[in-house]
Amino acid sequence: MSMLDEKTILITGGTGSFGQKFTEILLREHNPKSVRIYDNRELAEVQMEKDFNDNRLRFLIGDVRDRNRLYRAMNGIDIVVHAAALKHVPISEYNPIEAVKTNIDGAANVIDAAIDNSVEKAIAISTDKAVHPVNLYGATKMVAEKLFIQGNTYTGGKKIKFSCVRYGNVVGSSGSVIPLFKEQKKNGEITITDEKMTRFWITLEQGVHFVINCLELMKGREIFIPKIPSMKITDLVEVIAPEAKRRIIGVRPGEKLHEILLTEEEAKHTKEFDNYFIIEPEHSFWEKENFKDGKPLPEGFRYTSNNNQERITKEQLRKIVDNL
């Protein structure tokens, strides 16, 4: 029996790419009592309700900025998956206060509502951009991670656990470069920021299964990082539009040449497993035996998209692109 069976689950940002795929897999592979889709997009909720047509789903209009609405929505909830965020880098740069309200204040509201409604587990979806952030979006997600991890110290003896999942770019999502390259191919010219650029890649399905696995494993206070492959941006261009002209436009403001999921500082208190890393808290009260089977990392280790040993081949990329 799955730990998700017969549970009442709330997904913030539930109509987004992750929320919809999480709901699909949750309903197909598990047997939740009910799933509450919490989102501020009315039309998206209407469409999702039609597409899924499942009587276990409940559609709640609401925003993570709205503390009172969150409190009502979490009444009777067992598990919270916090996926709501302003995610586009340029939008966050141009609307910084709005990004703070959603990504930081919203995370704090989720934490308070979860504690006061005696939720069992709450897990936040983070991003590689939260690591050594160079843009506002990454900075807000770094703060959100800190809030969720420290949320465990506010529980007042309640059994709720807070943890985070941190991973890289999602293949084919709304912010993915694949749809952009496909569109640019029609005009015969592809814009590349830098030919040396590398990125971590994970599919939506892989991301969802990883989050579900983390919900099973979590003790509270950890950050989970999957081991995922990297790719060169030029390999992707060669797969999508090998004949197209390339125009180098330079790295954009707030953009990194390579991405990082685990820093040297974090590696000092991280355990390595076959398919993932777990960043453990540095606090003295953390029970060191929680994940005793994990291996410590060597001094100076950092997990970046350019030093990653696992690479996506062009053949694998071609299959991914063809299936989108």
C-alpha positions in Angstrom: 0.0 0.0 0.0 1.3 3.4 -1.0 1.7 6.1 1.7 -0.4 8.3 -0.7 -3.4 5.9 -0.6 -6.5 7.2 1.2 -4.8 10.5 1.8 -6.2 14.0 1.1 -3.6 15.9 -0.9 -3.4 19.6 -1.9 -1.2 20.8 -4.8 -0.5 24.5 -5.0 -0.1 25.7 -8.5 -2.0 22.6 -9.4 -2.9 23.5 -13.0 0.7 24.1 -14.0 2.9 21.6 -16.0 4.1 19.9 -12.8 0.8 20.0 -11.1 -1.1 18.3 -14.0 1.5 15.6 -14.4 1.7 15.0 -10.6 -2.1 14.6 -10.6 -2.1 12.3 -13.6 0.5 9.9 -12.1 -1.1 10.2 -8.6 -4.5 9.1 -9.9 -3.1 6.4 -12.2 -0.6 4.8 -9.8 -2.0 5.5 -6.4 -5.4 5.7 -4.7 -5.7 9.1 -2.9 -9.0 9.8 -1.1 -9.1 13.2 -2.8 -6.8 15.7 -4.5 -7.4 19.5 -4.1 -6.1 21.5 -7.1 -5.3 25.0 -5.7 -4.6 27.6 -8.3 -5.6 31.2 -9.2 -6.3 30.4 -12.9 -10.0 29.8 -13.4 -9.9 28.8 -17.0 -7.1 26.4 -16.4 -9.0 24.7 -13.6 -12.1 24.4 -15.8 -10.1 22.8 -18.6 -8.3 20.5 -16.2 -11.5 19.3 -14.6 -12.8 18.4 -18.1 -9.6 16.6 -19.1 -9.3 14.5 -16.0 -13.0 13.8 -15.3 -12.2 12.2 -11.9 -14.5 12.5 -8.9 -11.5 12.4 -6.6 -10.5 15.9 -7.7 -11.5 19.1 -6.1 -10.8 22.5 -7.8 -10.2 25.4 -5.5 -9.6 28.9 -6.8 -7.0 30.6 -4.6 -3.6 32.3 -4.5 -0.7 31.4 -2.2 -0.6 35.1 -1.3 -4.1 34.7 0.2 -3.4 33.4 3.7 -7.0 33.1 4.7 -7.9 31.1 1.6 -5.0 28.8 2.1 -6.1 28.1 5.7 -9.5 27.1 4.4 -8.1 25.0 1.6 -5.8 23.0 3.9 -8.6 22.0 6.3 -8.4 18.2 6.5 -5.3 17.9 4.3 -2.7 15.2 4.9 0.0 16.1 2.4 0.9 19.4 0.6 2.9 19.6 -2.6 3.9 23.2 -3.0 4.5 23.9 -6.7 3.0 27.4 -7.0 5.6 30.1 -8.1 6.4 32.9 -10.5 8.9 31.0 -12.5 10.0 33.1 -15.5 13.3 34.9 -15.0 12.5 38.1 -17.1 9.0 38.4 -15.5 10.5 38.2 -12.0 13.2 40.7 -12.9 10.6 43.2 -14.2 8.1 42.6 -11.4 10.4 41.9 -8.4 7.9 42.8 -5.6 5.3 40.4 -7.2 7.9 37.6 -7.3 8.6 38.2 -3.6 4.9 38.2 -2.7 4.3 34.9 -4.5 7.6 33.0 -4.0 8.6 34.1 -0.5 5.4 35.4 1.2 3.4 32.6 -0.5 5.8 29.9 0.9 5.5 31.4 4.4 1.7 31.3 4.1 1.8 27.6 3.0 4.0 26.8 6.0 1.7 28.6 8.5 -1.4 27.1 7.0 0.1 23.6 7.0 1.2 23.8 10.6 -2.1 25.2 11.9 -4.1 22.6 10.0 -1.9 19.7 11.3 -0.8 18.5 7.9 1.4 15.4 8.0 4.0 16.3 5.2 4.7 19.3 3.1 7.2 19.3 0.3 8.3 22.3 -1.9 9.4 22.1 -5.5 12.6 24.2 -5.9 15.1 24.8 -8.8 18.8 24.8 -9.6 18.4 28.6 -10.0 18.2 28.7 -6.1 21.8 27.7 -5.9 24.3 30.6 -6.0 21.4 32.7 -7.5 22.2 35.4 -10.0 18.7 36.5 -10.7 15.7 37.5 -8.6 13.7 34.3 -9.3 16.6 32.2 -8.1 17.0 34.4 -5.0 13.3 34.1 -4.1 13.5 30.3 -4.5 16.6 30.2 -2.3 14.7 32.0 0.4 11.7 29.7 -0.1 14.0 26.7 0.5 15.3 28.2 3.7 11.7 28.9 4.9 10.6 25.4 4.3 13.6 23.8 6.0 13.3 26.0 9.0 9.5 25.6 9.0 10.2 22.4 11.0 11.3 24.5 13.9 7.9 26.3 14.1 5.8 23.1 14.5 5.4 23.3 18.2 5.5 19.6 18.8 3.1 18.8 15.9 4.2 15.8 13.7 4.3 17.8 10.4 7.5 17.5 8.3 8.8 20.0 5.8 11.3 19.2 3.0 12.4 20.4 -0.4 13.1 18.9 -3.8 15.6 20.7 -6.0 16.1 19.8 -9.7 16.9 21.3 -13.1 15.2 22.3 -16.3 12.1 20.4 -17.2 12.1 19.1 -20.7 9.3 20.5 -22.9 7.8 22.7 -20.1 6.4 26.2 -20.9 9.8 27.7 -20.1 11.8 25.1 -22.1 14.1 26.1 -25.0 12.8 23.2 -27.1 9.5 24.8 -28.2 11.5 28.0 -28.9 14.0 26.2 -31.1 11.3 24.4 -33.0 9.5 27.7 -33.7 12.8 29.4 -34.8 13.6 26.5 -37.1 10.7 27.6 -39.4 12.6 30.8 -40.1 15.9 29.0 -40.6 17.8 30.7 -37.8 18.4 29.6 -34.2 19.5 32.1 -31.5 22.1 30.7 -29.0 23.3 32.6 -26.0 26.6 30.8 -25.8 27.9 27.7 -27.6 29.6 26.5 -24.4 26.3 26.5 -22.4 25.2 23.3 -20.6 22.0 22.5 -18.7 20.6 19.8 -16.4 17.5 18.1 -17.9 14.7 16.1 -16.4 11.3 15.0 -17.8 8.1 15.9 -16.0 7.4 12.2 -15.4 10.8 11.7 -13.8 10.3 14.8 -11.7 6.9 13.6 -10.4 8.2 10.1 -9.5 11.1 11.6 -7.7 8.9 13.9 -5.6 6.7 10.9 -4.7 9.7 8.9 -3.7 10.9 11.9 -1.6 7.5 12.0 0.2 8.1 8.4 1.2 11.7 9.0 2.4 11.5 12.5 4.0 12.2 12.9 7.7 11.8 16.7 7.6 14.5 19.4 7.0 16.2 17.7 4.0 16.7 18.9 0.4 16.5 16.1 -2.1 18.4 16.4 -5.4 18.1 13.7 -8.2 21.0 12.6 -10.3 20.0 13.7 -13.7 21.8 14.0 -17.1 23.3 17.2 -18.6 23.3 18.3 -22.2 25.1 20.8 -24.4 22.9 23.4 -25.9 24.7 22.9 -29.3 23.8 19.2 -29.3 20.1 20.2 -28.9 20.4 22.6 -31.8 22.0 19.9 -34.0 19.1 17.6 -33.2 16.3 20.1 -33.8 17.6 22.2 -36.6 21.0 21.0 -38.0 20.7 23.0 -41.2 19.6 26.3 -39.5 21.9 29.3 -39.2 23.2 30.0 -35.7 23.2 33.5 -34.3 25.1 34.0 -31.0 23.3 36.6 -28.9 25.3 36.4 -25.6 24.3 35.3 -22.1 21.2 37.2 -21.0 21.0 39.1 -17.7 20.4 36.8 -14.8 21.5 33.7 -16.9 24.3 31.3 -16.1 26.6 29.6 -18.5 26.4 26.3 -16.5 24.0 25.4 -13.8 24.7 24.0 -10.3 22.5 21.8 -8.1 24.9 21.2 -5.2 27.6 23.6 -3.9 30.9 22.7 -2.3 29.6 24.1 1.0 26.4 22.0 0.9 28.4 18.9 -0.1 30.1 18.9 3.3 26.8 17.9 4.8 25.3 15.9 2.0 24.8 12.1 1.6 25.1 10.4 -1.8 22.8 7.5 -2.9 22.6 5.6 -6.1 20.1 7.9 -7.8 20.0 11.1 -5.7 21.7 13.3 -3.1 20.3 14.4 0.3 21.4 17.7 1.8 21.1 17.2 5.5 20.7 20.1 8.0 23.8 21.3 9.8 21.9 21.7 13.1 23.1 19.7 16.1 19.6 18.3 16.7 19.6 16.5 13.3 19.8 12.7 13.8 22.9 11.6 11.8 21.5 8.1 11.5 18.5 9.2 9.5 20.2 8.3 6.2 23.0 6.2 7.4 23.3 4.2 4.2 24.4 7.3 2.2 28.0 8.0 1.4 29.7 11.3 2.3 31.0 13.3 -0.7 34.7 14.1 -1.3 36.0 17.5 -0.3 35.4 20.2 -2.9 32.7 18.2 -4.6 30.1 20.3 -6.6 27.4 19.0 -8.9 27.2 21.2 -12.0 25.9 20.7 -15.5 29.3 20.9 -17.1 31.2 18.5 -14.7 28.3 16.0 -14.6 29.4 12.6 -15.7 26.0 11.6 -17.0 25.3 13.2 -20.4 22.4 13.0 -22.8 23.5 11.7 -26.2 22.1 13.2 -29.4 20.2 9.9 -30.0 18.5 10.3 -26.6 17.8 14.0 -27.3 16.2 13.1 -30.7 13.8 10.7 -28.9 12.9 13.3 -26.4 12.3 16.0 -29.0 10.2 13.6 -31.2 8.0 12.7 -28.3 7.1 16.3 -27.4 
